Amino acid sequence: IRHTIPERLDQQRHRHNRGSQGGRPTGFDREHYKKRNTVERAINRLKGFRAVATRYEKRAYIYLGTVALAALMVWLRT
């Protein structure tokens, strides 16, 4: 997901007060921000499982299975 962070109101005022020297406004897309929030919340829920957060497994396919199982448990709980 692309970088998308809303600009603070005081930064908007400062940029507006500087006029043409204030630069271009940041490209904030509300829909991208919502998707980013959804992804971050899902990852944080997965990190609630110790095996996913610490990654003790040496092999990638075992870790992928652990993540899939954790995702399934999160999905069934909701």
C-alpha positions, -999 to +999 in steps of 0.1 A: +000+000+000+013+034-009+024+059+017-007+078+028-007+100+059-032+128+065-016+163+068-020+180+101-042+212+102-013+234+115+009+222+086-019+231+061-022+266+076+016+271+074+017+260+038-012+282+029+003+312+047+036+308+027+017+311-006+036+299-036+067+291-014+046+267+006+050+237-017+025+212-030-001+196-007+005+160+002-014+134-018-038+120+008-064+095-004-090+086+021-098+052+005-062+041+006-060+052+042-090+031+051-074+000+034-041+006+052-059+007+085-077-025+077-044-043+068-026-029+099-054-041+122-054-076+106-016-079+111-020-068+148-046-095+153-023-121+139+005-109+161-017-119+191-006-154+184+029-160+198+040-183+171+032-157+144+048-128+163+080-145+172+085-168+142+103-197+159+099-220+128+129-224+106+111-234+074+089-209+055+061-234+047+056-243+084+054-206+092+029-201+064+008-228+078+010-212+112-001-179+098-030-196+079-042-213+110-040-181+130-059-162+102-086-190+103-089-187+141-093-149+138-119-153+110-139-178+130-139-156+161-153-127+143 
